[in-house]
Amino acid sequence: MTPSAPLIDWLLDSDPAIRWQVMRDLLGASEATWRAERAKVEKEGWGAALLSHQDPDGQWAGGAFVPAGYTEEDWRERGQPWTATCFSLMDLCDFGLDPSTAWVRKTTDLIGRHCHWDHGNQPFWCGEVEECINGRTVKLGAYFGVDVFSIVSRLLSEQQEDGGWNCERCNGSRRSSFDTTINVLEGILEFEKATGGTPQTRATRAAGEEYLLQRSLFRRQSTGEAAAERYLQFLHPNRWRYDILRGLDYFRAASLSTGTPPDQRLRPAIDYLRSRQSIAGNWPLDWQPKGTVWFEMEDGPGKPSRWITLKALRVLNWWEGHG
């Protein structure tokens, strides 16, 4: 689909983190052009603001998953915090911070030496016990150039019989979850993009994709009803949560990486995405989880969202380009 000029202008009137992706994914700008804009992420806007909050030892907020000193009472009163190292790195990954910079090499080394998971004090780049956390750690490591093969191997061994993953597996769950599965799939895909992957990672990822495709990205396989209403509500950043647009954007990225066409079982999700577009051509931010952040990137729930609109438009461009 061809976005209107006012819509493109609105998207470009934002942060370098969004502008460079609009240039690459929607405008077809030359690589030199979008890379020049991408380079601004480290020095301007949200990227620079987030880097300014980094601790001297390479961490953010003094912790891997939870800020140092954040108590259970804080969690109950203020919600899950989003300022620690894991979530800050995920934001930088979303922003598209160039992984080849000197800052990245220094930071990944510092994190490897100083950052440990809250669960069992495991070194950050070794992962911990929950599949959804390990999936994100694989994505971060692969994106930023860290060897995370040991975590990948663990995730391959933890795949459920239905093809997906579930953080509650260690507590006896035999059914996968959309939330955990998308985190692991994104991680394995990023690992394959960085390393070429292995026959086992490709087969495992295909089985995980099949788990989502059999459910049209949002339905219960048993009844055909929406597995959760939240899956039909758009948010950004997603953190660990799944929604239908996150699923579609994953399949777009996988398709472009492997050169395979879109699976037609995505059509119900595509139709739903189209149904949510406003007359002005944008999409809303439906909700935001409670919790501390370094800064806001949206105008709030119910308002048009540049992040959601960027992702929705590039998904539809990909889909229609194969029609």
Summary of the structure (lengths in Angstrom):
residues: 323
radius of gyration: 19.0
end to end distance: 11.3
largest distance: 52.5
contacts: 1058
relative contact order: 0.11
helix: 56%
strand: 3%
